[in-house]
Amino acid sequence: MVVCDDAVSPPSLTPVLHIDRVGFGHPDALLLIEAVQEEYVARYGGRDDTPLDPLMFEPPVGSFFVGYLDDVPVVSGAWRRRDDLDHFGSTESAEIKRMYVARPARGLGLARGMLAHLERTAAEAGARVMVLETGSAQPEAIALYLSSGYLRIESFGHYKWSSKNRCLGKPLTDVS
């Protein structure tokens, strides 16, 4: 478990985010996965049908995390190894999947905290580059990634053919 303190409110009102690694089939993971799927339906008109095997998110080839505020699951994020991609001079990549912040918890800096956690744990597992596939209907996500040092990269993944596809990547240097 990791504790992150990401809010800018006074100390007595600062939410403390507890991040736990869980299995892809954990009830809290499934709750947040379904919520992100509903978000995709609202933004894109359909669910994300990227083929995902739960074993992709088991160490050492990946991990799935849920963040909690007061024992309530409010943020999720995962990474899986992608050694088939070559960016920034390395094929030792990890791909971010299922980043999501529940609506009531948005604006608290939880996505940035989860992103830092994903980068750190992927680097600890040997990844040298972090990559992701998102879409043009998610400007908040794109802004988060760009402000965190991610750069546009060549499209990859299940939706690489789509004009809405946006792929980003970042070398994992000095991640601690």
VOMARVO-109261 format. One record per residue: x, y, z of N, C-alpha, C in turn; residue in one letter. Coordinates in steps of 0.02 Angstrom, whole numbers, plus 50000, padded with zeros to 5 digits. Example, Ala and Ser with C-alpha at 12.3 -4.5 7.8 and 13.67 -1.06 7.14 Angstrom:
neast = 50660	nnorth = 49716	nup = 50390	caeast = 50615	canorth = 49775	caup = 50390	ceast = 50660	cnorth = 49835	cup = 50390	code = A
neast = 50642	nnorth = 49888	nup = 50354	caeast = 50684	canorth = 49947	caup = 50357	ceast = 50645	cnorth = 50002	cup = 50394	code = S
***
This chain:
neast = 50042	nnorth = 49941	nup = 50000	caeast = 50000	canorth = 50000	caup = 50000	ceast = 50044	cnorth = 50062	cup = 50000	code = M
neast = 50022	nnorth = 50113	nup = 49964	caeast = 50057	canorth = 50176	caup = 49959	ceast = 50010	cnorth = 50230	cup = 49982	code = V
neast = 50034	nnorth = 50279	nup = 50019	caeast = 49994	canorth = 50335	caup = 50039	ceast = 50019	cnorth = 50396	cup = 50003	code = V
neast = 49973	nnorth = 50431	nup = 49969	caeast = 49989	canorth = 50492	caup = 49932	ceast = 49947	cnorth = 50548	cup = 49960	code = C
neast = 49976	nnorth = 50606	nup = 49968	caeast = 49941	canorth = 50666	caup = 49991	ceast = 49945	cnorth = 50717	cup = 49935	code = D
neast = 49892	nnorth = 50722	nup = 49894	caeast = 49895	canorth = 50761	caup = 49833	ceast = 49854	cnorth = 50825	cup = 49834	code = D
neast = 49814	nnorth = 50837	nup = 49883	caeast = 49769	canorth = 50894	caup = 49881	ceast = 49805	cnorth = 50958	cup = 49903	code = A
neast = 49776	nnorth = 51015	nup = 49886	caeast = 49805	canorth = 51079	caup = 49903	ceast = 49762	cnorth = 51115	cup = 49955	code = V
neast = 49716	nnorth = 51080	nup = 49985	caeast = 49673	canorth = 51109	caup = 50036	ceast = 49709	cnorth = 51111	cup = 50103	code = S
neast = 49681	nnorth = 51145	nup = 50154	caeast = 49714	canorth = 51147	caup = 50220	ceast = 49725	cnorth = 51077	cup = 50247	code = P
neast = 49777	nnorth = 51068	nup = 50288	caeast = 49795	canorth = 51002	caup = 50313	ceast = 49737	cnorth = 50963	cup = 50343	code = P
neast = 49693	nnorth = 50994	nup = 50380	caeast = 49638	canorth = 50957	caup = 50411	ceast = 49588	cnorth = 50932	cup = 50360	code = S
neast = 49587	nnorth = 50960	nup = 50300	caeast = 49539	canorth = 50940	caup = 50249	ceast = 49571	cnorth = 50900	cup = 50193	code = L
neast = 49636	nnorth = 50887	nup = 50198	caeast = 49673	canorth = 50853	caup = 50145	ceast = 49655	cnorth = 50780	cup = 50142	code = T
neast = 49627	nnorth = 50758	nup = 50085	caeast = 49613	canorth = 50686	caup = 50080	ceast = 49677	cnorth = 50647	cup = 50072	code = P
neast = 49680	nnorth = 50589	nup = 50102	caeast = 49738	canorth = 50546	caup = 50096	ceast = 49718	cnorth = 50487	cup = 50051	code = V
neast = 49755	nnorth = 50480	nup = 49997	caeast = 49742	canorth = 50427	caup = 49950	ceast = 49784	cnorth = 50366	cup = 49968	code = L
neast = 49750	nnorth = 50309	nup = 49977	caeast = 49784	canorth = 50246	caup = 49990	ceast = 49778	cnorth = 50205	cup = 49926	code = H
neast = 49835	nnorth = 50183	nup = 49898	caeast = 49835	canorth = 50145	caup = 49836	ceast = 49855	cnorth = 50073	cup = 49852	code = I
neast = 49813	nnorth = 50026	nup = 49830	caeast = 49826	canorth = 49955	caup = 49840	ceast = 49830	cnorth = 49920	cup = 49772	code = D
neast = 49876	nnorth = 49873	nup = 49767	caeast = 49877	canorth = 49829	caup = 49708	ceast = 49824	cnorth = 49776	cup = 49719	code = R
neast = 49781	nnorth = 49767	nup = 49669	caeast = 49728	canorth = 49717	caup = 49672	ceast = 49727	cnorth = 49677	cup = 49608	code = V
neast = 49692	nnorth = 49623	nup = 49607	caeast = 49684	canorth = 49585	caup = 49546	ceast = 49634	cnorth = 49619	cup = 49500	code = G
neast = 49639	nnorth = 49604	nup = 49436	caeast = 49594	canorth = 49633	caup = 49386	ceast = 49521	cnorth = 49616	cup = 49401	code = F
neast = 49509	nnorth = 49559	nup = 49434	caeast = 49441	canorth = 49538	caup = 49450	ceast = 49418	cnorth = 49559	cup = 49520	code = G
neast = 49457	nnorth = 49598	nup = 49555	caeast = 49438	canorth = 49621	caup = 49622	ceast = 49373	cnorth = 49662	cup = 49617	code = H
neast = 49327	nnorth = 49656	nup = 49664	caeast = 49264	canorth = 49693	caup = 49660	ceast = 49272	cnorth = 49769	cup = 49651	code = P
neast = 49321	nnorth = 49799	nup = 49684	caeast = 49331	canorth = 49872	caup = 49677	ceast = 49359	cnorth = 49888	cup = 49608	code = D
neast = 49402	nnorth = 49845	nup = 49582	caeast = 49429	canorth = 49855	caup = 49514	ceast = 49371	cnorth = 49850	cup = 49464	code = A
neast = 49329	nnorth = 49799	nup = 49472	caeast = 49273	canorth = 49790	caup = 49425	ceast = 49225	cnorth = 49848	cup = 49428	code = L
neast = 49213	nnorth = 49876	nup = 49487	caeast = 49170	canorth = 49934	caup = 49495	ceast = 49197	cnorth = 49994	cup = 49455	code = L
neast = 49261	nnorth = 50007	nup = 49461	caeast = 49292	canorth = 50064	caup = 49426	ceast = 49300	cnorth = 50050	cup = 49352	code = L
neast = 49313	nnorth = 49988	nup = 49333	caeast = 49317	canorth = 49970	caup = 49262	ceast = 49249	cnorth = 49982	cup = 49229	code = I
neast = 49196	nnorth = 49963	nup = 49262	caeast = 49129	canorth = 49975	caup = 49234	ceast = 49114	cnorth = 50050	cup = 49229	code = E
neast = 49136	nnorth = 50088	nup = 49278	caeast = 49126	canorth = 50161	caup = 49276	ceast = 49163	cnorth = 50192	cup = 49218	code = A
neast = 49225	nnorth = 50170	nup = 49205	caeast = 49262	canorth = 50198	caup = 49149	ceast = 49230	cnorth = 50176	cup = 49083	code = V
neast = 49203	nnorth = 50116	nup = 49080	caeast = 49168	canorth = 50094	caup = 49020	ceast = 49106	cnorth = 50138	cup = 49007	code = Q
neast = 49071	nnorth = 50157	nup = 49059	caeast = 49014	canorth = 50202	caup = 49051	ceast = 49037	cnorth = 50270	cup = 49026	code = E
neast = 49095	nnorth = 50292	nup = 49049	caeast = 49124	canorth = 50355	caup = 49025	ceast = 49140	cnorth = 50350	cup = 48950	code = E
neast = 49167	nnorth = 50293	nup = 48928	caeast = 49181	canorth = 50284	caup = 48857	ceast = 49117	cnorth = 50285	cup = 48816	code = Y
neast = 49064	nnorth = 50255	nup = 48841	caeast = 49000	canorth = 50256	caup = 48806	ceast = 48976	cnorth = 50328	cup = 48798	code = V
neast = 48981	nnorth = 50367	nup = 48851	caeast = 48958	canorth = 50437	caup = 48848	ceast = 49001	cnorth = 50478	cup = 48800	code = A
neast = 49066	nnorth = 50466	nup = 48799	caeast = 49111	canorth = 50507	caup = 48758	ceast = 49119	cnorth = 50482	cup = 48686	code = R
neast = 49117	nnorth = 50416	nup = 48676	caeast = 49132	canorth = 50388	caup = 48610	ceast = 49074	cnorth = 50349	cup = 48580	code = Y
neast = 49021	nnorth = 50338	nup = 48619	caeast = 48964	canorth = 50302	caup = 48592	ceast = 48968	cnorth = 50227	cup = 48599	code = G
neast = 49020	nnorth = 50201	nup = 48632	caeast = 49027	canorth = 50129	caup = 48641	ceast = 49080	cnorth = 50113	cup = 48692	code = G
neast = 49079	nnorth = 50052	nup = 48715	caeast = 49128	canorth = 50028	caup = 48763	ceast = 49196	cnorth = 50016	cup = 48729	code = R
neast = 49249	nnorth = 50017	nup = 48768	caeast = 49315	canorth = 49999	caup = 48743	ceast = 49318	cnorth = 49923	cup = 48739	code = D
neast = 49329	nnorth = 49898	nup = 48679	caeast = 49331	canorth = 49826	caup = 48670	ceast = 49402	cnorth = 49800	cup = 48658	code = D
neast = 49451	nnorth = 49837	nup = 48683	caeast = 49521	canorth = 49813	caup = 48680	ceast = 49525	cnorth = 49746	cup = 48715	code = T
neast = 49552	nnorth = 49695	nup = 48682	caeast = 49558	canorth = 49629	caup = 48714	ceast = 49607	cnorth = 49634	cup = 48773	code = P
neast = 49583	nnorth = 49617	nup = 48832	caeast = 49625	canorth = 49618	caup = 48892	ceast = 49618	cnorth = 49552	cup = 48929	code = L
neast = 49674	nnorth = 49522	nup = 48944	caeast = 49677	canorth = 49461	caup = 48983	ceast = 49695	cnorth = 49481	cup = 49055	code = D
neast = 49656	nnorth = 49461	nup = 49105	caeast = 49673	canorth = 49479	caup = 49174	ceast = 49745	cnorth = 49463	cup = 49193	code = P
neast = 49775	nnorth = 49412	nup = 49163	caeast = 49844	canorth = 49394	caup = 49179	ceast = 49894	cnorth = 49448	cup = 49156	code = L
neast = 49874	nnorth = 49492	nup = 49111	caeast = 49917	canorth = 49547	caup = 49089	ceast = 49932	cnorth = 49595	cup = 49147	code = M
neast = 49891	nnorth = 49592	nup = 49199	caeast = 49897	canorth = 49639	caup = 49254	ceast = 49921	cnorth = 49605	cup = 49319	code = F
neast = 49954	nnorth = 49548	nup = 49310	caeast = 49983	canorth = 49513	caup = 49367	ceast = 50059	cnorth = 49520	cup = 49364	code = E
neast = 50091	nnorth = 49536	nup = 49421	caeast = 50164	canorth = 49540	caup = 49422	ceast = 50196	cnorth = 49475	cup = 49398	code = P
neast = 50250	nnorth = 49478	nup = 49364	caeast = 50292	canorth = 49537	caup = 49351	ceast = 50276	cnorth = 49573	cup = 49286	code = P
neast = 50224	nnorth = 49551	nup = 49249	caeast = 50211	canorth = 49581	caup = 49184	ceast = 50160	cnorth = 49638	cup = 49186	code = V
neast = 50134	nnorth = 49653	nup = 49244	caeast = 50086	canorth = 49708	caup = 49250	ceast = 50060	cnorth = 49713	cup = 49321	code = G
neast = 50020	nnorth = 49764	nup = 49332	caeast = 49988	canorth = 49774	caup = 49397	ceast = 49927	cnorth = 49817	cup = 49389	code = S
neast = 49876	nnorth = 49804	nup = 49429	caeast = 49815	canorth = 49844	caup = 49431	ceast = 49809	cnorth = 49873	cup = 49501	code = F
neast = 49793	nnorth = 49938	nup = 49504	caeast = 49790	canorth = 49973	caup = 49567	ceast = 49723	cnorth = 50008	cup = 49576	code = F
neast = 49701	nnorth = 50011	nup = 49638	caeast = 49641	canorth = 50050	caup = 49657	ceast = 49662	cnorth = 50097	cup = 49713	code = V
neast = 49641	nnorth = 50160	nup = 49706	caeast = 49654	canorth = 50210	caup = 49757	ceast = 49591	cnorth = 50223	cup = 49797	code = G
neast = 49600	nnorth = 50230	nup = 49862	caeast = 49543	canorth = 50238	caup = 49908	ceast = 49549	cnorth = 50304	cup = 49947	code = Y
neast = 49492	nnorth = 50336	nup = 49955	caeast = 49484	canorth = 50392	caup = 50002	ceast = 49434	cnorth = 50368	cup = 50054	code = L
neast = 49454	nnorth = 50366	nup = 50117	caeast = 49410	canorth = 50342	caup = 50171	ceast = 49379	cnorth = 50275	cup = 50153	code = D
neast = 49419	nnorth = 50229	nup = 50128	caeast = 49398	canorth = 50161	caup = 50111	ceast = 49349	cnorth = 50157	cup = 50052	code = D
neast = 49340	nnorth = 50212	nup = 50016	caeast = 49297	canorth = 50213	caup = 49957	ceast = 49341	cnorth = 50211	cup = 49895	code = V
neast = 49330	nnorth = 50163	nup = 49850	caeast = 49370	canorth = 50161	caup = 49789	ceast = 49352	cnorth = 50218	cup = 49742	code = P
neast = 49403	nnorth = 50261	nup = 49727	caeast = 49388	canorth = 50322	caup = 49688	ceast = 49433	cnorth = 50330	cup = 49627	code = V
neast = 49487	nnorth = 50292	nup = 49621	caeast = 49532	canorth = 50299	caup = 49565	ceast = 49563	cnorth = 50231	cup = 49549	code = V
neast = 49572	nnorth = 50220	nup = 49484	caeast = 49604	canorth = 50158	caup = 49463	ceast = 49657	cnorth = 50173	cup = 49411	code = S
neast = 49702	nnorth = 50127	nup = 49403	caeast = 49753	canorth = 50131	caup = 49352	ceast = 49791	cnorth = 50066	cup = 49350	code = G
neast = 49815	nnorth = 50049	nup = 49291	caeast = 49851	canorth = 49987	caup = 49282	ceast = 49905	cnorth = 49997	cup = 49230	code = A
neast = 49952	nnorth = 49951	nup = 49230	caeast = 50002	canorth = 49948	caup = 49176	ceast = 50015	cnorth = 49875	cup = 49159	code = W
neast = 50034	nnorth = 49866	nup = 49095	caeast = 50053	canorth = 49800	caup = 49071	ceast = 50114	cnorth = 49808	cup = 49027	code = R
neast = 50157	nnorth = 49758	nup = 49027	caeast = 50218	canorth = 49761	caup = 48986	ceast = 50200	cnorth = 49760	cup = 48913	code = R
neast = 50237	nnorth = 49800	nup = 48874	caeast = 50229	canorth = 49803	caup = 48801	ceast = 50298	cnorth = 49805	cup = 48770	code = R
neast = 50330	nnorth = 49748	nup = 48766	caeast = 50397	canorth = 49744	caup = 48738	ceast = 50396	cnorth = 49740	cup = 48662	code = D
neast = 50337	nnorth = 49747	nup = 48632	caeast = 50330	canorth = 49746	caup = 48559	ceast = 50332	cnorth = 49817	cup = 48530	code = D
neast = 50339	nnorth = 49868	nup = 48571	caeast = 50341	canorth = 49938	caup = 48549	ceast = 50411	cnorth = 49965	cup = 48557	code = L
neast = 50431	nnorth = 50010	nup = 48513	caeast = 50497	canorth = 50040	caup = 48517	ceast = 50489	cnorth = 50116	cup = 48517	code = D
neast = 50499	nnorth = 50146	nup = 48575	caeast = 50494	canorth = 50219	caup = 48582	ceast = 50551	cnorth = 50244	cup = 48626	code = H
neast = 50576	nnorth = 50302	nup = 48610	caeast = 50629	canorth = 50333	caup = 48648	ceast = 50690	cnorth = 50287	cup = 48655	code = F
neast = 50702	nnorth = 50246	nup = 48603	caeast = 50760	canorth = 50202	caup = 48602	ceast = 50755	cnorth = 50141	cup = 48645	code = G
neast = 50695	nnorth = 50121	nup = 48664	caeast = 50688	canorth = 50062	caup = 48707	ceast = 50625	cnorth = 50022	cup = 48688	code = S
neast = 50630	nnorth = 49957	nup = 48695	caeast = 50572	canorth = 49914	caup = 48688	ceast = 50548	cnorth = 49889	cup = 48756	code = T
neast = 50577	nnorth = 49913	nup = 48809	caeast = 50557	canorth = 49894	caup = 48877	ceast = 50503	cnorth = 49943	cup = 48901	code = E
neast = 50442	nnorth = 49933	nup = 48874	caeast = 50388	canorth = 49980	caup = 48886	ceast = 50334	cnorth = 49950	cup = 48932	code = S
neast = 50298	nnorth = 49994	nup = 48965	caeast = 50238	canorth = 49977	caup = 49001	ceast = 50182	cnorth = 50022	cup = 48975	code = A
neast = 50124	nnorth = 49993	nup = 48965	caeast = 50066	canorth = 50030	caup = 48939	ceast = 50016	cnorth = 50042	cup = 48995	code = E
neast = 49995	nnorth = 50104	nup = 49003	caeast = 49944	canorth = 50123	caup = 49051	ceast = 49876	cnorth = 50101	cup = 49025	code = I
neast = 49836	nnorth = 50071	nup = 49069	caeast = 49768	canorth = 50052	caup = 49053	ceast = 49722	cnorth = 50070	cup = 49111	code = K
neast = 49660	nnorth = 50083	nup = 49095	caeast = 49605	canorth = 50092	caup = 49143	ceast = 49617	cnorth = 50145	cup = 49196	code = R
neast = 49650	nnorth = 50200	nup = 49176	caeast = 49655	canorth = 50258	caup = 49221	ceast = 49586	cnorth = 50289	cup = 49225	code = M
neast = 49562	nnorth = 50300	nup = 49286	caeast = 49495	canorth = 50328	caup = 49295	ceast = 49490	cnorth = 50358	cup = 49365	code = Y
neast = 49456	nnorth = 50416	nup = 49369	caeast = 49439	canorth = 50446	caup = 49433	ceast = 49363	cnorth = 50453	cup = 49436	code = V
neast = 49333	nnorth = 50428	nup = 49489	caeast = 49260	canorth = 50433	caup = 49498	ceast = 49240	cnorth = 50506	cup = 49501	code = A
neast = 49183	nnorth = 50522	nup = 49472	caeast = 49160	canorth = 50592	caup = 49468	ceast = 49163	cnorth = 50630	cup = 49534	code = R
neast = 49139	nnorth = 50602	nup = 49589	caeast = 49141	canorth = 50641	caup = 49652	ceast = 49211	cnorth = 50658	cup = 49677	code = P
neast = 49261	nnorth = 50623	nup = 49652	caeast = 49330	canorth = 50632	caup = 49676	ceast = 49373	cnorth = 50672	cup = 49627	code = A
neast = 49344	nnorth = 50697	nup = 49573	caeast = 49383	canorth = 50733	caup = 49523	ceast = 49404	cnorth = 50802	cup = 49550	code = R
neast = 49460	nnorth = 50825	nup = 49526	caeast = 49485	canorth = 50891	caup = 49545	ceast = 49527	cnorth = 50891	cup = 49609	code = G
neast = 49542	nnorth = 50832	nup = 49635	caeast = 49582	canorth = 50827	caup = 49697	ceast = 49654	cnorth = 50807	cup = 49685	code = L
neast = 49674	nnorth = 50800	nup = 49622	caeast = 49743	canorth = 50780	caup = 49607	ceast = 49754	cnorth = 50705	cup = 49610	code = G
neast = 49701	nnorth = 50666	nup = 49613	caeast = 49708	canorth = 50593	caup = 49620	ceast = 49735	cnorth = 50561	cup = 49557	code = L
neast = 49716	nnorth = 50585	nup = 49499	caeast = 49742	canorth = 50557	caup = 49436	ceast = 49818	cnorth = 50566	cup = 49432	code = A
neast = 49841	nnorth = 50625	nup = 49452	caeast = 49913	canorth = 50638	caup = 49451	ceast = 49950	cnorth = 50592	cup = 49500	code = R
neast = 49919	nnorth = 50581	nup = 49558	caeast = 49949	canorth = 50536	caup = 49607	ceast = 49952	cnorth = 50464	cup = 49582	code = G
neast = 49897	nnorth = 50442	nup = 49550	caeast = 49897	canorth = 50374	caup = 49522	ceast = 49947	cnorth = 50368	cup = 49465	code = M
neast = 49951	nnorth = 50419	nup = 49423	caeast = 49998	canorth = 50418	caup = 49367	ceast = 50070	cnorth = 50410	cup = 49393	code = L
neast = 50088	nnorth = 50448	nup = 49443	caeast = 50155	canorth = 50443	caup = 49473	ceast = 50167	cnorth = 50373	cup = 49501	code = A
neast = 50116	nnorth = 50345	nup = 49532	caeast = 50122	canorth = 50278	caup = 49560	ceast = 50132	cnorth = 50226	cup = 49504	code = H
neast = 50094	nnorth = 50233	nup = 49450	caeast = 50103	canorth = 50186	caup = 49394	ceast = 50173	cnorth = 50191	cup = 49364	code = L
neast = 50196	nnorth = 50252	nup = 49355	caeast = 50263	canorth = 50262	caup = 49327	ceast = 50316	cnorth = 50230	cup = 49373	code = E
neast = 50310	nnorth = 50242	nup = 49437	caeast = 50360	canorth = 50217	caup = 49485	ceast = 50360	cnorth = 50140	cup = 49487	code = R
neast = 50301	nnorth = 50110	nup = 49491	caeast = 50298	canorth = 50037	caup = 49496	ceast = 50319	cnorth = 50003	cup = 49431	code = T
neast = 50302	nnorth = 50034	nup = 49374	caeast = 50324	canorth = 50006	caup = 49310	ceast = 50400	cnorth = 50010	cup = 49304	code = A
neast = 50429	nnorth = 50066	nup = 49325	caeast = 50502	canorth = 50074	caup = 49323	ceast = 50536	cnorth = 50023	cup = 49370	code = A
neast = 50507	nnorth = 50013	nup = 49428	caeast = 50535	canorth = 49964	caup = 49475	ceast = 50532	cnorth = 49893	cup = 49446	code = E
neast = 50484	nnorth = 49881	nup = 49401	caeast = 50478	canorth = 49815	caup = 49369	ceast = 50520	cnorth = 49810	cup = 49305	code = A
neast = 50558	nnorth = 49862	nup = 49289	caeast = 50604	canorth = 49860	caup = 49233	ceast = 50584	cnorth = 49898	cup = 49171	code = G
neast = 50526	nnorth = 49930	nup = 49172	caeast = 50507	canorth = 49970	caup = 49113	ceast = 50549	cnorth = 50033	cup = 49109	code = A
neast = 50568	nnorth = 50050	nup = 49048	caeast = 50608	canorth = 50110	caup = 49037	ceast = 50567	cnorth = 50165	cup = 49003	code = R
neast = 50508	nnorth = 50145	nup = 48976	caeast = 50464	canorth = 50192	caup = 48941	ceast = 50392	cnorth = 50177	cup = 48961	code = V
neast = 50353	nnorth = 50229	nup = 48971	caeast = 50281	canorth = 50221	caup = 48983	ceast = 50244	cnorth = 50246	cup = 48922	code = M
neast = 50196	nnorth = 50208	nup = 48898	caeast = 50156	canorth = 50227	caup = 48840	ceast = 50082	cnorth = 50221	cup = 48857	code = V
neast = 50041	nnorth = 50253	nup = 48816	caeast = 49969	canorth = 50248	caup = 48827	ceast = 49932	cnorth = 50265	cup = 48763	code = L
neast = 49871	nnorth = 50240	nup = 48760	caeast = 49826	canorth = 50253	caup = 48705	ceast = 49764	cnorth = 50285	cup = 48736	code = E
neast = 49746	nnorth = 50346	nup = 48713	caeast = 49686	canorth = 50379	caup = 48736	ceast = 49650	cnorth = 50407	cup = 48675	code = T
neast = 49603	nnorth = 50452	nup = 48685	caeast = 49566	canorth = 50477	caup = 48628	ceast = 49552	cnorth = 50551	cup = 48634	code = G
neast = 49536	nnorth = 50581	nup = 48576	caeast = 49524	canorth = 50653	caup = 48573	ceast = 49465	cnorth = 50676	cup = 48615	code = S
neast = 49419	nnorth = 50631	nup = 48632	caeast = 49362	canorth = 50649	caup = 48674	ceast = 49378	cnorth = 50649	cup = 48748	code = A
neast = 49442	nnorth = 50643	nup = 48765	caeast = 49464	canorth = 50644	caup = 48834	ceast = 49517	cnorth = 50699	cup = 48843	code = Q
neast = 49498	nnorth = 50762	nup = 48833	caeast = 49546	canorth = 50817	caup = 48837	ceast = 49578	cnorth = 50824	cup = 48906	code = P
neast = 49541	nnorth = 50807	nup = 48959	caeast = 49569	canorth = 50812	caup = 49026	ceast = 49626	cnorth = 50763	cup = 49035	code = E
neast = 49618	nnorth = 50702	nup = 49009	caeast = 49671	canorth = 50652	caup = 49013	ceast = 49732	cnorth = 50674	cup = 48973	code = A
neast = 49720	nnorth = 50699	nup = 48913	caeast = 49775	canorth = 50722	caup = 48871	ceast = 49813	cnorth = 50778	cup = 48905	code = I
neast = 49777	nnorth = 50825	nup = 48935	caeast = 49809	canorth = 50881	caup = 48970	ceast = 49851	cnorth = 50855	cup = 49029	code = A
neast = 49825	nnorth = 50807	nup = 49066	caeast = 49863	canorth = 50778	caup = 49122	ceast = 49928	cnorth = 50747	cup = 49097	code = L
neast = 49924	nnorth = 50707	nup = 49045	caeast = 49984	canorth = 50673	caup = 49020	ceast = 50034	cnorth = 50723	cup = 48992	code = Y
neast = 50011	nnorth = 50771	nup = 48953	caeast = 50057	canorth = 50820	caup = 48925	ceast = 50091	cnorth = 50860	cup = 48980	code = L
neast = 50054	nnorth = 50879	nup = 49031	caeast = 50083	canorth = 50917	caup = 49087	ceast = 50129	cnorth = 50875	cup = 49130	code = S
neast = 50127	nnorth = 50809	nup = 49121	caeast = 50170	canorth = 50763	caup = 49158	ceast = 50230	cnorth = 50739	cup = 49117	code = S
neast = 50242	nnorth = 50772	nup = 49060	caeast = 50301	canorth = 50757	caup = 49021	ceast = 50291	cnorth = 50707	cup = 48964	code = G
neast = 50230	nnorth = 50686	nup = 48950	caeast = 50218	canorth = 50640	caup = 48895	ceast = 50218	cnorth = 50678	cup = 48829	code = Y
neast = 50239	nnorth = 50642	nup = 48776	caeast = 50243	canorth = 50670	caup = 48709	ceast = 50202	cnorth = 50626	cup = 48662	code = L
neast = 50177	nnorth = 50655	nup = 48608	caeast = 50142	canorth = 50616	caup = 48557	ceast = 50190	cnorth = 50566	cup = 48526	code = R
neast = 50166	nnorth = 50506	nup = 48516	caeast = 50205	canorth = 50453	caup = 48483	ceast = 50162	cnorth = 50423	cup = 48428	code = I
neast = 50192	nnorth = 50381	nup = 48388	caeast = 50156	canorth = 50347	caup = 48334	ceast = 50099	cnorth = 50305	cup = 48363	code = E
neast = 50042	nnorth = 50308	nup = 48330	caeast = 49984	canorth = 50270	caup = 48353	ceast = 49998	cnorth = 50196	cup = 48356	code = S
neast = 49971	nnorth = 50163	nup = 48407	caeast = 49976	canorth = 50091	caup = 48416	ceast = 49911	cnorth = 50069	cup = 48449	code = F
neast = 49905	nnorth = 50005	nup = 48457	caeast = 49850	canorth = 49979	caup = 48496	ceast = 49787	cnorth = 49964	cup = 48456	code = G
neast = 49736	nnorth = 49946	nup = 48492	caeast = 49673	canorth = 49922	caup = 48465	ceast = 49638	cnorth = 49975	cup = 48421	code = H
neast = 49648	nnorth = 50038	nup = 48436	caeast = 49614	canorth = 50092	caup = 48399	ceast = 49662	cnorth = 50134	cup = 48357	code = Y
neast = 49720	nnorth = 50107	nup = 48338	caeast = 49769	canorth = 50147	caup = 48302	ceast = 49743	cnorth = 50173	cup = 48236	code = K
neast = 49693	nnorth = 50142	nup = 48207	caeast = 49662	canorth = 50162	caup = 48144	ceast = 49616	cnorth = 50222	cup = 48152	code = W
neast = 49595	nnorth = 50238	nup = 48213	caeast = 49544	canorth = 50290	caup = 48225	ceast = 49574	cnorth = 50360	cup = 48222	code = S
neast = 49537	nnorth = 50406	nup = 48192	caeast = 49559	canorth = 50476	caup = 48191	ceast = 49556	cnorth = 50507	cup = 48261	code = S
neast = 49521	nnorth = 50475	nup = 48307	caeast = 49516	canorth = 50499	caup = 48376	ceast = 49573	cnorth = 50473	cup = 48420	code = K
neast = 49612	nnorth = 50425	nup = 48394	caeast = 49666	canorth = 50394	caup = 48432	ceast = 49721	cnorth = 50446	cup = 48447	code = N
neast = 49743	nnorth = 50447	nup = 48509	caeast = 49799	canorth = 50488	caup = 48530	ceast = 49844	cnorth = 50443	cup = 48572	code = R
neast = 49906	nnorth = 50434	nup = 48550	caeast = 49954	canorth = 50394	caup = 48587	ceast = 50010	cnorth = 50440	cup = 48613	code = C
neast = 50029	nnorth = 50427	nup = 48674	caeast = 50079	canorth = 50468	caup = 48708	ceast = 50130	cnorth = 50422	cup = 48742	code = L
neast = 50190	nnorth = 50448	nup = 48753	caeast = 50241	canorth = 50410	caup = 48786	ceast = 50289	cnorth = 50454	cup = 48824	code = G
neast = 50327	nnorth = 50422	nup = 48868	caeast = 50374	canorth = 50459	caup = 48910	ceast = 50429	cnorth = 50411	cup = 48933	code = K
neast = 50492	nnorth = 50432	nup = 48927	caeast = 50545	canorth = 50392	caup = 48957	ceast = 50539	cnorth = 50394	cup = 49033	code = P
neast = 50552	nnorth = 50338	nup = 49065	caeast = 50548	canorth = 50334	caup = 49138	ceast = 50617	cnorth = 50344	cup = 49168	code = L
neast = 50638	nnorth = 50406	nup = 49169	caeast = 50702	canorth = 50422	caup = 49200	ceast = 50689	cnorth = 50463	cup = 49263	code = T
neast = 50729	nnorth = 50452	nup = 49314	caeast = 50722	canorth = 50488	caup = 49377	ceast = 50654	cnorth = 50481	cup = 49408	code = D
neast = 50623	nnorth = 50422	nup = 49400	caeast = 50559	canorth = 50408	caup = 49432	ceast = 50574	cnorth = 50379	cup = 49501	code = V
neast = 50548	nnorth = 50413	nup = 49551	caeast = 50560	canorth = 50387	caup = 49619	ceast = 50499	cnorth = 50394	cup = 49662	code = S
***
